[in-house]
Every structure is written in structure tokens, then in C-alpha cells.
Amino acid sequence: MRIRRGITSLCFVAAFAAGMIGCNSAPADNSATPEVQQWLNDFTNAFQTKNLDAMSALYAPDVVTYDVVPPLQYVGKDAYMKDWKDFFAGFNGPLKMDMKDCHIQSSGNLATVECLDFVSGTMTNGTAFNSWLRATAVLRKDNGKWLDIHDHVSYPADMGSGKAIMDLKP
């Protein structure tokens, strides 16, 4: 119980600090929403067709990613594209992705996207994979093109067991 209270306190402090930082920032103008929506469409198409070149075109060279699979972080596009290559190789045929409850915010050359994503496909061992997960992307507009500079993909965790909960639904 003491650990849980400590974690709760730490989360509260982090949330409070994040809120304080946000108080001094410019409000989102959201003028880039149509462009960011197009980025999401391009991402979904690259994902569903397992097109590594199209996926790579969506990421900045300096991307940092926190994915659901090890390692703790991927630094740089080459490292993250290897993760995507391995992920795509784990499935037979096309993949399916449905996004729900997406929130897009933008200001200047930065944008954030938060979505609940339903991913489904058939793994190479014949097992059906169907799961909702959480995804956040931070995009930066470089030379007129929106590129992903940070991804965070996660599942909620059971704090008692330390295990991911992969069967939740929105």
C-alpha cells in the first residue's frame, strides 16, 4: 500500500508540474488539424499495408519512441524502423487499425495526437491478434512536412502484478 501511495503521489506531482509548465505556453491554434489528419491517414495506410518505406517517410531522423515492446526506448529513425520491420514480419497478410477518440492539438510547428487504437491481424503462428492500445504522437513540421518526433504506445498495467492489461475496450 505504501508503494501505491508513493506512486500516486509521484503521478500527482508530475501532473501538477506539467500543468504549471502548460500555464505559460501559448494556446493551441489547431490550424494544422487537416494536415495532421492527413498524416494520420498516411500512417494508417502504411500500417495496414505494412509498407516500411511509407512508414519511414512519416518519421524525423531524431525520433524518440517508447513502444510496448523492449527496449525501454528507441532513439533515431533507423532503430525505430527496425522495430516496425520486426513488427510487420510477425503478421501474415494485412493489418487493420481503427482509431477512436483521437485528439489533435497544434500550435506553430508542433502538434500532438492522442488516440485509442484497435489493432488486429493474424500472427505468423496463426493466432488472431485483436487489442486496443493507447498511442500518442508528437509531430514537428520540418520544411513544410509533418514528421513524428516522439511516439508513446502503451497498455494500462495492473500495478499489483506488474502485467499489461491487453483486453480492455473503450
N, C-alpha and C positions, 0 to 999 in steps of 0.2 A: 504494500500500500504506500509506503514511504517513497519508493521509486516512482510509482504512478503520480503521486502528488508533485514530486520533483520535475517529472516530465511535463505535467500540466503547467507548472509554474514557468518552466523554461519556454514552453509554447506561448504562454501569455506574454512574457517579456519580449519574445521575438515579434509577436503580432503587434504589441504596443509600439516597439521601436520602428517596425515597418510603417505603421500608421503615422508616427511622428515624422518620418522621412517624407512620406507622401504629402504631408500638410504643406510643405514648402515647394512642391513641384507644380508645374503648370497643369491646368486641367486638360484632359484628353479632348482633342478636337474631332476625332473619329472620321476625318475627311478621307482617310485611306481605306475605309471599310470595304469598298468594292474591289480595290486592288488586293487586299488581304484575303477577301473571299475567293478571288481568282487563284491566289497562292494555295488556299485550302483545296480548291478543286483540282489543281495540278498535283498536289500532294496525294489526294485520294486516288487519282488516276494512276500515278506512279506506283502507289502502294498496291492497288488492286491488280495491276498488270505485272507487278514485280519487276519494274523497269528501273534498274540500278542507275543508269545514266540519267534518266529523268529525275530520279530521287536526288542524285548528287547535285544536279543543277539548282536545287532549291536551298542548298546549304552554303554558308560562308566558310571560307578556309579555316577560320578561327573558332568554329562552333565548339561549345562545351555541352555535353549531354549527360543526363542522369537517366539511364534506362532501367527497365525491370530486370534485366539480366546483368551479371557481373561483366566487367569490373565496376567499381564504385562510380567511376566517371569515364567518359570518352572525351579526349581532348584532340581537336582537329578533325577536319573532314575525312581524311584518309582512315583514321581509326573508326569513325562512326560509319563510314561506308562499308568497312569490313563487317561491322555488326549487322548492317542491313543485308549484306550479301549472305551472311550465315543465316539470318532470319528467313529470308526468301527461300534459301536452299532447304529449309526444314519443312516446306509445304509443297504438296503436289498441286498442280493446277493453279488457277487464280485465287486470290484472296478477296474477301469482302470487308468493307469498312463502312459503318454508318456512324455519323457524328450527331450528337444530341446536346442540347443546352450549350451551344457554343456562344462564347462572349468574346467580342473583338473590341479592343481599345487601341487607339493610336494617337500619337502626338509627334509632330515633326517627322523625323526619320526612324522612329521606333514604334513598334506595335506589339501587343500581346494577344494571344489567342488561348482560351481555355475551353476544353470540350470533354464530354464523356464520349468515348469511342467504343463501339461494338466491333470486335474483330472476329472473323470466322473464316475457316478454311479446313482443308484436310491435310493433316501432317503426313510426312513421308512414311510413317509406320501405320498409316490408315486410320489413325484416331482423329475424330472430329474435334476441332478446337473452336469454342464459342465463348467469348468472355468480354465483359465490359471493363474498361480501364479508364484512368484519368490521364489527360495529356495537356501540357502547357507548352506553348512555343513563344519565344521572343524573336521577333523579326526586326531586321535593320535594313533600311533602304540604302543600297550602295549603287552609285552610278545609275539610278533610275530603276533598279531591280530589288524587290524584296527578297532577302535571304535570311534563313534561320540561323540565329547565333546561339540559341540555347533551347534545348528540349528537356522536359522533365516528364517522364512517363512513369506511372505508379499504380499500385493496387493498395487499397487500405490494408492495414495489418492488425491482427489480433495481438494486443500488447501482452497478453498472458502467455501465449505460445510462441510469439515472435514470427508467426507464419502469415504469409499473404492470404487475403480473402479474395478469391478469384471468381466467386459465384454470385456476387451482388448484382442487383439490377436497379436501374433508376426508377 
